[in-house]
C-alpha cells in the first residue's frame, strides 16, 4: 500500500509531530490525538489503517484502547510505542492483538518500515480463512502437517490460527521430537505470508563462528573462505518467516546482534558497514527450559522477553492419547510405501505397545521405531513389541567408562581418558567408539533419549540425528 491513514496517539507534542512529519513525507495521511478520549472519538468517526499508540497517556492506560477498536475488515493494525522499562506491557499489548511494538527512541527507518508493513496487512481485504489455505476441510485429524485431535493439540491449533497474521514473534517449546518445526511451518502457512519464503536455521547445528554469517550473510573477503557475497537466512526470508531452531544454543555475543535486528528490522552483513531493511516474521524454538537458561546466564533476558511474545508449548506424545495411534497409522503407511513393504495394520500386541510405551523421543522416536519394524518385519502386520533398541555388545560395553547421568559434559571425556589403557578399542574407528558410548547411555536409561543426552552432555537432537544416520 503506497498510502495509509495513520492515527498517532501520543501526549508528547514533540514526539507526535516528529512521527507525523516522517510519515507524511512518506505519503501517509496522519491524524494526531493526545488522550484516550480523543482517540476513541477519532476511531468512532473515521477509519484508519494503522494506530501508533503510546501506553502512558494523561487520561489512562493505552492498553484500554484495544476495546474501542472496530472489529472485522476495518480493524486497524496497532503499533505500540514504549520505553525500555515497559517491555512487559508492550508484550501484553501484542497478546491483545497489537501488530508490533517500537522501543523509544524510534529510528525513522524502523518507523516507516513498521507502519508500511502494518498498513499492507490492514489493507488486505482478503481475510486468511481456513478454506483458502492448505488445511483439508472435513479432516479434523490434520492441521498443516500435524496429525491428531487430542484436546492438547486442539489448543495448539487454535493458538496458531489466532496468531498467524500477527507479526509478533512466537516462541515454541517442547521436548525433542514433538514437532516444533512443523508448528513453525503451520504458522507460516496459516498466515498472509504463506506466499513468501519459509527459511529454517538450526542454531545448534552450525559452528558459532559461522552462525552470524549464516544468519545475516557476509560480503566477499569478509573472512577466510568468504569467496562470494552471501545474503544469509534473514534476508532470504524477506517477506516470509524465519525459523530459528534451538535458539538457546546461540552464542551470547550473537544474541546481542539478534536483539538489535529485532529492534530495528535492519541487518548488517559480516564485513559490511551498510544496513539493510528486512521484513520477516520470527518464530523460534527450543527443547530446553528458556527461563532456566536465562537464570543460568546462558540466554539474555531482554532477548527472551522480545522473543517470547506468543508462547506455544507442544505436548509430548505420551500426553496425546489416541493421537498416538493416528500418527502411527499415517507414518506406517508412508514408510511402507517408501520401502515398498505391504502392510495391513498393527498386531494386537503392537496396538497395546503404542499406548503403553512412554515415547521419550516423541514422534521422531515413533517414526524410527516404525521404520525398523517395517524394514525388518516378515509379516503384513507391523510388530513393534520386539523392536526395542538393542543393548550394545556386552564385551564392548564392559570396556567403556561408566557415565553417570548427573555428571557434567566434561566428565565422560576425563573418565574415558583414565580408562583408555584398559579399554579395548583396537580396530575401532572414532565413530564406532562414539556409537558404543551413545548406545550404552541409551541402554542405561532404558531407552530414554532425553536422559541419555543429559548424561552425555549433548542435546537430544544430536543423538537422534546420529541414530537416524546409523539407521537406528
N, C-alpha and C positions, 0 to 999 in steps of 0.2 A: 504494500500500500504506500503510495507516494505522499499522501497527506492524511493526518489523523486529527480528530478533535480530542484535545487533552485537557483534563481538569487538574489543576495544581492546587492541592490543599496544604498550605504552608503558612504559618503565622509570622515567619521572619520575612519581612518585605525584601531585604537584600537577596536572600536565597531564592525566593519566589521569582523575583524579577530576573535573576541570573538564569534560572532554569528556563523561564519563558523566552528570554532573548535567544538562547541557543536553539530551542525548539522551533521558534518562529523563523529563524534563519534557515532551518532545515525544511521549511514549508508546512509545518504543522499549525493548526489553529488552537490557540490557548485561551483558557479562562482561569481566573485566579479566585481562590477563596481563602479566608484567614481562619475560619471557625468551622466546627462541625455543623452548626445550624445553617450556615451559608452553603456548605457542601450538600446538605440534604435537599435544600431548596433547588440548587442547581441540577442535581440528579433527577429531581421530580419534574423539572420543567424542560429538560433538554437531554439529548442522547450523546454519550461520549464513548470513544473507543478505548481511552486509557485514563486512569486516575493515578496521579502521582501523589502519594499520601504520606504526610508526616504523622508520627504516632503521638507526639506531645503537642496537643492543641489547647488553646485557652479555656475552652468550654468542655473538655473531656478527653477521653482516650480515643485515638484514631481507629482502634480496632472495632469500636461500636459502629463505624460507618458501613461495615460489611452488611449489616442488617438492612441498610437503606438502598442497597444496590438492586437494580431491576433484574428480574430473572429472565431466562430464555435467551433469544438471539441478541438482545440488546444489552446484555450484561457486560460492562466494561472490564478490561483487564486492569488489575490494581497492582501498582508497583510501590512498595513501601520504602520510604527513605528513613534511615535510622542512624543513630550514633553507635560507636563501637560497643558501648555499655549496654545497649538494648537488643543485642543479637537474639536473646531468648524470646523476646516479644516479637521480633521480626519472624522468627521461626513459627511462632503461634499464628501470625498472620498468614504464613504460607499454608498452614494446615486449615485455615479458614477459607482458602481459595485464592490467595494472592498469587500473581504471576511470578514475581521475583522481588528481591529487595536489594537496595543500594545502601552502602555504608558511607556516611559523610566523612570527609569531603568527597563529592561525586565528580569524577572527571567528565569533561564534555563528551568525549568519545564513548565512554561507558553509558552515559545518559542517553545519547542519541541511539546507540545500538539497542539498548534495552527497550526504549519506547518504540522504536521501529519494529522490533520483533514482536512486542506485545500487541501493537496495532495490527500486525498481519494476522495474528491469532484471533483477535477480537473481530476483525473484519471478515473472517472466513464464514460465510453464511451456511456452509455445508457442515452440519454437525457430524462428529465421528460416531456413527451408530453401529451397533453390532452387525446389522445386515450388510453394511458396506465394507466390512472387514473380514479377514480370513477365518473367523470363528464360525464353525458349522452350526447352522440352526438345527434345532431338534436333537442335538447330540450333547447333552449336558455333561457327558463324561470327558469332553475335550475342551480345552481352552488354550489357544495359542501355543500348542506344544505340550501343555500339561495334560495329564490323564488323571481323572479322579473326581469324585463328587462328595467327598467327606466334608463335614462342616468346617473343619480347619482349612481346607483348600477353598471352599466357597468364600470364606472370609478373605483369603488372599486374592481371589478373582475380583471380588467387589472392590478391594483397595486398588488393584491395578486399573480397573475400569474408571474409578473415580479420580485418579491422579494422572492418568495417561496424558491428558492435554495440558497439564501444568508444566512449567519449566523447572519446577522445584526439583532439587536433587533427591534421589532415592537411595537409601542405604539398605541393602538386602543382607540379612544374616541367616545363618543356618548351618547345620553340620555339613561336612563334605559329602557330596553326592545327592543333596536334596534338590538340586535344580536351580541354582542361583543365576546361572547364565540364561536358562530358559525363562526365568522371571524377567530378566533384563530385556530379552528379545520380545517377550509378551508386552511389556510396557511400550517398547518401540512400535510394535505392530498395531497396538491399540490406539496410538496417538496420531495426530495430524502430521507427524514427522515420518510416518512409515514409508513415504516415497523417497526419503533421504537415506544416507548410509547408516548402517549399524556397524560400529567398529569396536572390537573387544581387545583388551590388552591385559595380560596376566602379570601383575606387578611382582609376583613371587617367582616367575619363571625366567625373568630377564635379569642379567647381572646389573648390580647397582650402577656401575659406571656407564652402562648403555641405556638405562631406563629413561633418562632425561631426553636423550636423542630419539628413542622410540616414541616417546610421548609428545614432545614438542618439535621434533625434527632438527636438522642441522644443515649448515652450509658446507660446500665443498672446501676441504682443507682445515675444517674446524679441529680435527684431531687425527691421529694416525688411523688410517683406514677409511676416512671420510672422503671417498674419491668422487662423490657427486652430491648434489643437493638432495635433501630428503624432507618431505613435508611433515612427517610424524602423524601419530594417531589422532591427535586433537584436530588438526587441520583436515585430515582425511574424513573425519566425521562431521565436518561443517554442514549444517542444515539437517543433521540427524542426531544420533545418540552415540555417546562414548561410554563404554562399559569398562570400568576399572575393577578387575577381579583381584582378590587377595590384597586389598588396599592397605591392610595393616602391616604388610611386609615391605611397604615403601620406606626408603631411607628418610630420616628426619630432614635432611637438607633439601631433598626434593619435595617433601611435604610443604615446605615454605613456598616453593615456586608454584606448586599446585594451588595453594591457598590464594596466592596472588592472581593466578589465572582465573579462579572462580570469582574473585572480587572485581576484576577489571574486564573480563571477557577478552583479554589480549594474550597472545602467546609470543614468545621470543625464541627463535631457533638457536641452538648451540652454535656459537661463533658469529652470530649476527647481532647488530645493535638496533635493528628495526623491529618494531612491534606490529603484529597483525591481528585484526579482529577475527574472532571465531564464534559462531553461533551453534552451540551444541547443548544437548540435554545430558547431564551427567547421572549415570547410575553406577553405584559401586557395591562391592560385596566383600564379605569376609566370613571364614568359618571360625574365627576367633571371637573372644568377648571384647568388643571395642572399648567398653568402659574400663575393663581391666587393663587393656593396652594403654589407655590414657593414664590410668592410675600409676602404672609402672613406668611412665615417661617414654614409652616407645611410640606413642602416637599423639600428635599435637591436639590439645583440647579445642583450640579455636577452629582447626580444620574439621574435627569431629562434629562440632555444632553446625558448621557450614554444610557438611555432607548429610547429616542425619536429620534432614527436614521431614522427609516421609520415610519412616522405618517400615520395613516389611520383613517379618520373621517367618521363614519357611519351616513347617513342622517336619520332624523326622519321619521316615517311612513307617516306623513301628507305631506311630500315633495316628495313622491314617486309615485304620480299619479295613473295610472292603476295597479300598483303593489299591491295596497290595495285589489282590487277585486281578483287578482290571489292568494294572500296569504290567504284571507278569504275562498275562494273556497277549497283550499288544506287543510286548517285547519278544515273546517267544515266536509269534507269527512272523515278525520282521526278521529275527535271526534265522529261523528255519528257511525262510525264502532266500536269505543271503547265502546260507550254507547248503541250500538245495537238499534239505533233510525233511521228509514228510513227517508231520506230527498231527495228532488228533486231539490233543489236550494234555491234561496233567493226570498223573496217577492219584489215587485217593491219599496215599501217603504224602505225596508232594503237595497236595492241596492243604493238608494239615501243617506241613513243614513251612509253607509260605506264611501262615498266620502265627505259628509258634516261634519262629526264628526272630531274633531281635533286630537283624539287619543293621548292624552298626555302621556299615558303609553305605546305607540307604540305597537309592536307585542304582547307583554305579555298581555296588556290590551285587545287587539282584541281577543286573544285566550280565555281569561277568559269570555269575553262577549259572544263569540260563544258557549262556553260550557254551560253557564247559559241558553242561548236561546234554545239550542238543548234539554237540560235536562227538562226544564220547558215548552217547547212548545207543542202544541197539533195539529200541522199542519205539513204537509210534507214540507212546505216552512219555511225556517229559518226567524223568525221575530226578528229583532234587535231593532226596534224603541222603544219598550216598556220595554227594559231590562236595562235602565239606573239604576245605583246603587241607591237603595232606601235610603232616608234620615233616620237617626236614629230616634227612637221613640221620639215624642215631649216632653213627660213628663220627660224622662231620660235626654234628651239634655239640658233641661232648668236648670237642677241641676249641669251641668258641668261648670267648669271655662272657660271663654272665652279666646281663644288662638289666638293672633294676628299673622299673617304670618310673620311679620318682627321681632318678638321677639326672644330672644336667647333660646338655648336649656334648660336653667335652669328656665326660666320664667314660663312655664306651671306647673312645679312642685311646684313653690312658690305659684302661684295663686290657684292651686288645694288644697294646704295645707290651704291657707287662707279661702277658701270656704268650707272646709271639714265639718264644723259644720252645714252648711245649706244644703249641698248636701245629697240626699237620696240614699246612696249606700247599704242600708240594704239588705242582702240576695244575694248580687252580689259578684262574685269572682274577684280577681285582673285582670284576663284575660278579664272578661266581661267589667270591667271599662275601661281597655285599648282599647278594641274593640270599645266601645262607643266614646272614645276620638278620635280615628282614624276616625271613621265614621263621626263624627261631623266636623273634619278638612276637610275631603273629600267633604262633603256637602257644607261647607262654600266656598270652592274653585271651586264649580260647577263641581266636578269630576276630577280636575287637581291633579293627584297624586304627581307630582313634587313640586307644590306649597304647597300641604298639608304636604309633608315631610319636606319642608323647615320650615314651621310654627311649626312643632313638634320637629324640631332639630334632625331629623333622616335621613338616606339615603332612597331614593325612593324604592330601592330594599328591604329594611326592610319591608315597607308597603306591597309591592307586595307579599313577602313571607308569611306575616300574612294573607293577603286576600286569597291567594291560600289555606292556611291551613284551613281557615274558610269556604272555598267553595264559596267565593265572587268573 
